[in-house]
Amino acid sequence: MNLVKEDFIKAFSLYEEKALQHRRFKHADILPLLQGKEVSKQFTVEEIGRSVEDRSIFRLKYGQGPIKVLLWSQMHGDEPTATMALFDLFNFFNGEVDGFDTFRKEIAEKLTLYFIPMLNPDGAERYQRRTAMDVDMNRDARAVATVEGALLKAQAMLLKPDFAFNLHNQNNYYNIPGTTTPVTISLLAPAYDYARSVNAVRADAMRVIVGINKILQEFIPNAVAKYDDEHTPRGFGDNFQKWGASTILIESGAYAGDPEKLKVRKYNFIALLQAFQEIASGSYSEHDIADYNAIPFNDEQLHDVLIRNLSIEKNGKKMLVDVGIRQNEKTVIDDYYVEGVIEDIGDLQDFYGYTDLDVEGLHFIPAKLYSDRIFSLAELTLPMIGDLLKQGFAAIMISDVTEGTKVHTFPIQTRWDANFQGAASPIIGDQADFFIGTEDEIRYALINGYLIDFMLPLDLNMKNKMN
C-alpha cells in the first residue's frame, strides 16, 4: 500500500494524541501514555535508563524487519514538537480496521522501528534546552559525559541502526530565502566531516529527504528548507552519520498562527510515515541527490513585529528607521511569560515580520507610567486599559500582587512600584514599550512587543510578567 496525500490526512485525523495539545508537557504527562495498555498492543516498551534526576527513559520497538531505524526526540527539553508526533505514530501503529492494515504489515515486516521519546526529561521538566546538569546533550556525542548522551550512544552501538532520525525544533525566525514564508520543516543529512563529503551512507539520507520533501510540498509548498550543514564533530547527528547510520535531521519550525506547533506536529507525522514508506519499499534509492541540493538553506530574517519607516528624533535630529521586535519566552515555574525586546533598528528592508506594518508619516512616542492611582488586578477591564493606552500610558501600578501571581494577560505593563521610564527613542535590547502616532493622535501601541491597533478591539493575547 502506497500512502498518498488523502491517506496522510485521514491517518493524522484518526490518531492524533489528544492528551498532548500543549507544547509544555512534562515527563509525568507522557508516562500514562507509555505505560498504558494501548501502546503495548503492537510495541515492546522497555525502560532503557534514567535521567540525572531519576526520570525514566523509554525505548519503544515496532516491527521485526531486517532494516533497523532509530528515532529519538527532545534531547533538547524545550523542543517537544516531534515528541507529540511520535505519540501520534504510536497510536497509528496500534490502529485497527481503518484501511491501513496492509501498510502497517509491510512496515512491520521490512523495518524494525526503535523510538526514544523525550530523551531529556529533566530539561523538559524545566522547558529548557540543556540537561539538569546544564549541558547541551547534542554537543556530547564525542565526550559522552552526560548520562543521557551516554545512553543514546550505547543504543547506537547496541542496535547499529541502518537509518537514524534526530528530531528537533528550530527557532521561529527562519524564513525561506527572499520570502516572508517561515520555514515550517527543516531537513538535513548531517555532514560527517569538515569537507561535507558524501559517501553511500550520507547519500541515502539525502535521498530519503528528497522523498520527505516531495510529500511535504503537497501540504506546505515552499515552506521546507535545509538546516545549516556545517560539520559539528561533537554533535550526535554528525556522529551517527559517521557511525554508519544514514541520519536525517528534522527540525520543527514555525507555521503562522500555530503557537503550540499542532500543525507542525502534523507535518512531522507525515514526514516520518513517508520516510518509513520509502525505506521499507526501497523507493528512496530512485531519488536524485541533485533534488536534495536544490532544497534552499534556512535564512533567518524574520521578526515577530517589524515596524517600517518610523520617524524617531534625538537632540533635534530626525530620521526614519525600521524597528524589529522579537517576543522571547521566559519560563517561570510551570508557566511562562513573553519579554518583547527591540532586536534591531535601521534599514531592515530585507527582513520580514509576522506582523509587518509600514507607519510612514507617524513618529515614535515614549511610553508613560500612569501614577495618579494604584489599581487592583480584580478591577482591571479591557475598556479601562484601552482608555489608558490611548493616552500614552503603557504601565500602571497595582496593589494586590501575591507571591503566586507571576503572569497576567492584560495588554499593559503592571508595576508594583513607580519604577518605569519609557525611552525617548527606541534602544536595541530595551523592552518594546512605546507608541506610534501624530502630534494629535496615538494610532498604535507596542506593549511588551505586541502591536495594538486602536482601530481593532483589544484582546487578552499576551503572556506578560508582573513587575
C-alpha positions as CSV (number, residue, x, y, z in Angstrom):
1,M,0.0,0.0,0.0
2,N,1.4,3.4,-1.0
3,L,0.1,6.2,1.1
4,V,-1.0,9.4,-0.7
5,K,-2.0,12.8,0.5
6,E,-5.5,11.9,1.4
7,D,-4.2,8.9,3.4
8,F,-1.9,11.0,5.5
9,I,-4.8,13.4,6.3
10,K,-7.0,10.6,7.3
11,A,-4.3,8.9,9.4
12,F,-3.5,12.0,11.4
13,S,-7.1,12.9,12.0
14,L,-7.7,9.4,13.4
15,Y,-4.6,9.1,15.5
16,E,-3.6,12.5,16.8
17,E,-2.8,12.0,20.5
18,K,-5.4,14.3,22.2
19,A,-3.6,14.2,25.6
20,L,-0.8,16.2,24.1
21,Q,-2.2,19.5,22.9
22,H,0.2,22.0,24.6
23,R,3.9,22.1,24.0
24,R,5.0,22.5,27.6
25,F,4.0,19.0,28.7
26,K,6.3,17.1,31.1
27,H,7.5,13.6,31.8
28,A,4.5,12.9,34.0
29,D,2.2,13.7,31.1
30,I,3.7,11.0,28.8
31,L,4.1,8.3,31.5
32,P,0.4,7.2,31.3
33,L,0.7,7.0,27.5
34,L,3.8,4.8,27.7
35,Q,2.6,2.6,30.5
36,G,-1.0,2.1,29.3
37,K,-2.3,-1.0,27.7
38,E,-2.9,0.7,24.4
39,V,0.7,1.4,23.5
40,S,1.8,-2.1,24.3
41,K,-0.6,-3.7,21.8
42,Q,1.9,-3.7,18.9
43,F,5.0,-2.3,20.7
44,T,7.6,-3.6,23.0
45,V,8.1,-0.9,25.7
46,E,11.4,-1.0,27.7
47,E,12.9,1.3,30.2
48,I,16.5,1.7,29.0
49,G,17.8,4.1,31.6
50,R,17.1,7.0,33.9
51,S,18.0,10.7,33.8
52,V,20.2,12.5,36.3
53,E,17.1,13.3,38.3
54,D,15.9,9.7,38.1
55,R,13.2,10.1,35.4
56,S,12.7,7.0,33.3
57,I,13.7,7.0,29.6
58,F,11.9,4.5,27.4
59,R,12.6,2.8,24.1
60,L,9.6,1.5,22.1
61,K,10.1,-1.2,19.4
62,Y,7.7,-1.8,16.5
63,G,8.1,-4.5,13.8
64,Q,10.6,-7.3,13.2
65,G,12.1,-6.4,9.8
66,P,15.7,-6.6,8.8
67,I,16.2,-2.8,8.3
68,K,16.7,-1.0,11.6
69,V,15.6,2.6,12.2
70,L,16.3,4.5,15.4
71,L,14.4,7.8,16.2
72,W,14.9,10.0,19.2
73,S,13.2,13.2,20.2
74,Q,13.5,16.0,22.8
75,M,17.2,15.6,23.5
76,H,16.7,19.4,24.0
77,G,14.0,19.7,26.7
78,D,12.3,22.7,25.1
79,E,11.9,21.1,21.7
80,P,8.8,18.9,22.1
81,T,7.0,19.0,18.7
82,A,8.4,15.7,17.4
83,T,7.6,14.0,20.7
84,M,3.9,14.8,20.1
85,A,4.3,13.4,16.6
86,L,5.8,10.2,17.9
87,F,2.8,9.6,20.1
88,D,0.6,10.1,17.1
89,L,2.7,7.4,15.3
90,F,2.3,5.0,18.3
91,N,-1.5,5.4,18.0
92,F,-1.3,4.9,14.3
93,F,0.7,1.7,14.5
94,N,-1.7,0.4,17.1
95,G,-4.7,1.1,14.9
96,E,-7.2,-1.5,13.7
97,V,-9.8,-1.8,10.9
98,D,-9.1,1.6,9.3
99,G,-7.8,0.7,5.9
100,F,-4.1,1.0,6.8
101,D,-3.5,-2.7,7.8
102,T,-1.6,-3.5,4.6
103,F,0.7,-0.5,5.2
104,R,1.4,-1.4,8.8
105,K,2.0,-5.1,7.9
106,E,4.6,-4.0,5.3
107,I,6.4,-1.7,7.7
108,A,6.5,-4.3,10.4
109,E,7.8,-7.0,8.1
110,K,10.5,-4.9,6.5
111,L,11.5,-2.5,9.3
112,T,12.3,-2.6,13.0
113,L,11.5,0.8,14.4
114,Y,13.1,1.9,17.6
115,F,11.7,5.1,19.2
116,I,13.2,7.0,22.2
117,P,10.7,9.8,23.0
118,M,11.8,12.6,25.4
119,L,15.5,11.7,25.8
120,N,16.0,14.7,28.1
121,P,13.1,14.5,30.6
122,D,14.9,16.8,33.1
123,G,15.2,19.5,30.5
124,A,11.5,19.0,29.6
125,E,10.6,19.5,33.2
126,R,12.1,23.0,33.1
127,Y,11.3,23.6,29.5
128,Q,15.0,24.3,28.8
129,R,17.4,23.1,26.2
130,R,20.0,21.6,28.4
131,T,20.1,18.7,30.8
132,A,19.7,19.0,34.6
133,M,23.5,19.4,34.8
134,D,23.3,22.3,32.3
135,V,25.0,20.5,29.5
136,D,23.8,20.6,25.8
137,M,23.4,16.9,25.2
138,N,23.6,17.4,21.4
139,R,27.2,18.6,21.9
140,D,28.1,15.5,23.9
141,A,28.4,12.7,21.3
142,R,32.2,12.8,21.5
143,A,32.8,13.1,25.2
144,V,29.5,11.3,26.2
145,A,29.8,12.9,29.7
146,T,26.1,13.2,30.2
147,V,24.1,10.3,31.5
148,E,21.5,10.7,28.7
149,G,24.0,11.2,25.9
150,A,25.9,8.1,27.0
151,L,22.6,6.2,26.9
152,L,21.9,7.3,23.3
153,K,25.4,6.3,22.1
154,A,25.0,3.0,23.9
155,Q,21.8,2.4,21.9
156,A,23.6,3.3,18.7
157,M,26.3,0.8,19.4
158,L,23.9,-1.9,20.5
159,L,21.3,-1.6,17.7
160,K,23.6,-0.5,14.9
161,P,20.7,1.2,13.0
162,D,20.7,1.5,9.2
163,F,18.8,4.8,9.5
164,A,18.5,7.3,12.3
165,F,16.2,10.3,12.8
166,N,17.4,13.2,15.0
167,L,14.2,15.2,15.9
168,H,14.5,18.8,17.0
169,N,12.8,22.2,17.0
170,Q,14.4,25.3,15.4
171,N,13.5,28.9,16.3
172,N,10.6,30.8,14.7
173,Y,12.7,33.3,12.8
174,Y,13.9,31.2,10.0
175,N,12.4,32.0,6.6
176,I,12.6,30.7,3.0
177,P,15.3,33.0,1.4
178,G,13.8,36.1,-0.2
179,T,10.3,35.4,1.1
180,T,8.2,36.2,4.1
181,T,7.4,32.5,4.5
182,P,8.5,30.9,7.8
183,V,10.3,27.6,7.5
184,T,7.9,25.0,8.8
185,I,10.2,22.0,8.5
186,S,14.0,21.9,8.0
187,L,15.7,18.8,6.9
188,L,19.4,17.8,6.8
189,A,21.7,14.9,6.1
190,P,24.4,16.0,8.6
191,A,28.0,16.1,7.4
192,Y,30.4,13.6,9.0
193,D,33.5,15.6,8.2
194,Y,34.5,19.2,7.6
195,A,34.7,18.7,3.9
196,R,31.0,17.8,3.9
197,S,31.9,14.6,2.0
198,V,29.1,12.4,0.6
199,N,29.6,8.7,1.0
200,A,26.9,6.0,0.4
201,V,25.6,6.4,4.0
202,R,25.0,10.1,3.7
203,A,23.8,9.9,0.2
204,D,21.0,7.5,1.3
205,A,20.0,10.0,4.0
206,M,19.8,12.7,1.3
207,R,17.6,10.5,-0.9
208,V,15.2,9.9,2.0
209,I,15.0,13.6,2.5
210,V,14.1,14.1,-1.2
211,G,11.1,11.8,-0.7
212,I,10.1,13.6,2.6
213,N,10.3,16.9,0.8
214,K,8.1,15.8,-2.1
215,I,5.2,14.8,0.2
216,L,5.6,17.9,2.4
217,Q,5.4,20.2,-0.7
218,E,1.9,18.9,-1.1
219,F,1.0,20.2,2.4
220,I,3.3,23.2,2.9
221,P,4.5,24.3,-0.5
222,N,7.7,26.4,-0.4
223,A,8.0,26.1,3.4
224,V,10.7,23.5,3.6
225,A,14.4,24.2,3.9
226,K,17.7,22.7,4.7
227,Y,19.3,23.2,8.1
228,D,22.9,24.5,8.2
229,D,25.2,21.7,7.2
230,E,28.4,22.8,8.9
231,H,30.1,19.8,10.5
232,T,29.8,19.6,14.2
233,P,32.3,17.0,15.5
234,R,30.6,16.8,18.9
235,G,27.0,16.6,17.5
236,F,25.1,13.4,17.6
237,G,23.7,13.7,14.1
238,D,27.1,14.1,12.6
239,N,28.4,11.2,14.6
240,F,25.5,8.9,13.8
241,Q,26.3,9.5,10.1
242,K,30.0,8.7,10.8
243,W,28.9,5.5,12.7
244,G,27.2,4.2,9.6
245,A,23.5,5.1,10.1
246,S,22.0,7.2,7.3
247,T,20.9,10.1,9.5
248,I,18.1,12.6,8.9
249,L,17.7,15.7,11.0
250,I,14.2,17.0,11.1
251,E,13.8,20.5,12.7
252,S,10.3,21.6,13.5
253,G,10.0,25.3,12.6
254,A,7.1,27.7,12.5
255,Y,3.7,28.0,11.0
256,A,1.9,31.3,11.4
257,G,-0.9,31.2,13.9
258,D,0.3,27.9,15.4
259,P,2.0,28.7,18.7
260,E,1.5,25.2,20.2
261,K,3.0,23.7,17.0
262,L,0.0,21.4,16.4
263,K,0.2,21.9,12.6
264,V,3.9,21.5,12.6
265,R,3.5,18.3,14.6
266,K,1.2,17.0,11.9
267,Y,3.8,17.6,9.3
268,N,6.3,15.7,11.4
269,F,3.9,12.8,11.5
270,I,3.5,12.9,7.7
271,A,7.3,13.2,7.1
272,L,8.1,10.2,9.3
273,L,5.4,8.0,7.8
274,Q,6.6,8.9,4.3
275,A,10.2,8.1,5.3
276,F,9.2,4.7,6.7
277,Q,7.3,4.0,3.5
278,E,10.3,4.9,1.3
279,I,12.8,3.0,3.4
280,A,10.6,-0.1,3.5
281,S,9.9,-0.1,-0.2
282,G,13.4,1.0,-1.2
283,S,11.9,3.7,-3.4
284,Y,14.2,6.4,-1.8
285,S,17.0,4.9,-3.8
286,E,15.4,6.2,-7.0
287,H,15.7,9.9,-5.9
288,D,18.4,12.2,-7.3
289,I,20.8,13.8,-4.8
290,A,20.5,16.9,-7.0
291,D,17.0,17.4,-5.7
292,Y,18.4,17.4,-2.2
293,N,20.9,20.0,-3.1
294,A,18.1,22.1,-4.7
295,I,16.3,22.5,-1.3
296,P,17.2,26.0,-0.1
297,F,19.0,26.6,3.1
298,N,17.3,28.4,6.0
299,D,17.6,32.1,6.1
300,E,17.0,34.0,9.4
301,Q,15.3,37.3,8.6
302,L,12.0,37.1,10.5
303,H,10.9,39.2,13.5
304,D,7.7,38.9,15.4
305,V,6.9,42.5,14.7
306,L,8.5,44.8,12.1
307,I,7.7,48.5,12.1
308,R,8.8,50.2,8.9
309,N,9.5,53.9,8.3
310,L,9.1,55.1,11.9
311,S,10.2,58.6,12.5
312,I,12.4,59.0,15.5
313,E,14.2,62.0,17.0
314,K,17.2,62.7,19.2
315,N,18.9,66.0,20.0
316,G,16.6,67.7,17.5
317,K,17.7,65.4,14.7
318,K,15.1,63.2,12.9
319,M,15.5,60.0,10.9
320,L,13.3,57.3,9.5
321,V,14.1,53.8,10.7
322,D,12.7,50.3,10.7
323,V,12.4,48.6,14.1
324,G,12.5,44.8,14.5
325,I,10.9,43.3,17.7
326,R,11.1,39.7,19.0
327,Q,8.9,38.1,21.6
328,N,11.2,35.9,23.8
329,E,9.6,33.3,26.0
330,K,10.8,33.1,29.7
331,T,9.9,30.1,31.8
332,V,8.6,30.8,35.3
333,I,7.8,27.7,37.4
334,D,5.1,25.9,35.5
335,D,4.2,28.9,33.3
336,Y,5.9,31.3,31.0
337,Y,5.8,34.9,30.1
338,V,6.9,36.9,27.0
339,E,9.5,39.5,27.0
340,G,9.2,41.7,23.9
341,V,12.6,43.2,23.1
342,I,13.8,45.6,20.4
343,E,16.1,43.4,18.4
344,D,17.2,45.8,15.6
345,I,16.9,49.4,14.4
346,G,17.8,50.8,11.0
347,D,17.4,49.6,7.4
348,L,15.5,46.3,7.6
349,Q,14.2,46.2,4.1
350,D,15.5,42.7,3.6
351,F,13.8,41.5,6.8
352,Y,10.2,40.5,7.4
353,G,7.7,40.4,10.3
354,Y,4.9,38.0,11.3
355,T,3.2,41.4,11.9
356,D,4.6,43.8,9.4
357,L,3.5,47.4,9.4
358,D,4.5,50.5,7.5
359,V,3.9,53.6,9.6
360,E,5.3,56.2,7.2
361,G,4.2,59.7,8.4
362,L,4.0,58.6,12.0
363,H,6.5,59.1,14.8
364,F,7.8,57.4,17.9
365,I,6.0,58.4,21.2
366,P,7.6,57.4,24.5
367,A,5.6,55.3,26.9
368,K,4.4,56.7,30.3
369,L,3.5,55.3,33.7
370,Y,0.1,56.2,35.0
371,S,0.8,57.2,38.6
372,D,-2.4,59.1,39.6
373,R,-3.7,56.0,41.4
374,I,-2.9,52.4,42.2
375,F,-5.2,49.6,40.8
376,S,-6.1,46.2,41.9
377,L,-5.9,43.4,39.4
378,A,-9.5,42.5,40.1
379,E,-10.8,45.8,38.9
380,L,-8.9,45.9,35.6
381,T,-11.1,45.7,32.5
382,L,-10.2,46.0,28.8
383,P,-12.1,49.2,28.2
384,M,-10.3,50.8,31.2
385,I,-6.9,49.6,29.8
386,G,-7.8,50.8,26.3
387,D,-8.5,54.3,27.6
388,L,-5.1,54.5,29.4
389,L,-3.3,53.1,26.3
390,K,-4.9,55.7,24.1
391,Q,-3.5,58.4,26.4
392,G,0.0,57.0,26.0
393,F,0.2,55.1,29.3
394,A,2.0,51.8,28.9
395,A,2.2,50.9,32.6
396,I,0.2,51.1,35.8
397,M,0.8,50.4,39.4
398,I,-1.1,47.6,41.1
399,S,-1.6,46.7,44.8
400,D,-2.8,43.2,45.1
401,V,0.0,41.0,43.6
402,T,0.7,37.9,45.6
403,E,3.7,35.7,45.5
404,G,1.9,33.2,43.4
405,T,0.9,35.8,40.8
406,K,3.6,35.8,38.2
407,V,1.9,36.2,34.8
408,H,-1.1,38.1,33.5
409,T,-2.7,38.5,30.1
410,F,-3.6,42.2,30.2
411,P,-2.2,44.4,27.3
412,I,-0.4,46.8,29.7
413,Q,2.6,46.6,31.9
414,T,1.9,46.2,35.6
415,R,4.2,47.5,38.2
416,W,4.5,47.1,42.0
417,D,6.1,50.5,42.2
418,A,6.7,53.6,40.2
419,N,9.9,52.3,38.6
420,F,9.0,52.7,34.9
421,Q,10.5,55.1,32.4
422,G,9.9,54.9,28.7
423,A,12.9,55.7,26.5
424,A,12.8,58.9,24.4
425,S,13.7,56.8,21.3
426,P,14.0,53.1,20.6
427,I,17.1,51.4,22.0
428,I,18.3,47.9,21.0
429,G,17.8,45.5,23.8
430,D,15.2,47.6,25.6
431,Q,11.7,46.2,26.3
432,A,9.4,47.1,23.4
433,D,7.0,49.5,25.1
434,F,6.2,52.6,23.1
435,F,3.5,54.3,21.0
436,I,3.2,55.4,17.4
437,G,1.2,58.3,16.1
438,T,1.0,62.0,15.2
439,E,1.1,65.1,17.3
440,D,-2.7,64.9,17.7
441,E,-3.4,61.2,18.0
442,I,-1.9,57.9,19.1
443,R,-2.5,55.2,16.4
444,Y,-0.7,52.2,17.7
445,A,0.8,50.8,20.9
446,L,3.7,48.4,21.3
447,I,3.3,46.8,24.7
448,N,5.8,44.1,25.6
449,G,6.5,43.6,21.9
450,Y,2.8,43.1,20.9
451,L,1.3,45.5,18.4
452,I,-2.0,47.0,19.3
453,D,-4.0,48.8,16.6
454,F,-6.6,51.1,18.1
455,M,-8.8,50.6,15.1
456,L,-9.3,46.9,16.3
457,P,-10.8,45.5,19.5
458,L,-8.4,44.9,22.4
459,D,-8.0,41.3,23.4
460,L,-6.2,39.3,26.1
461,N,-3.5,37.8,23.9
462,M,-0.4,38.5,26.0
463,K,1.7,36.5,28.4
464,N,3.0,39.3,30.4
465,K,5.1,39.3,33.6
466,M,4.2,41.0,36.9
467,N,7.0,43.5,37.6
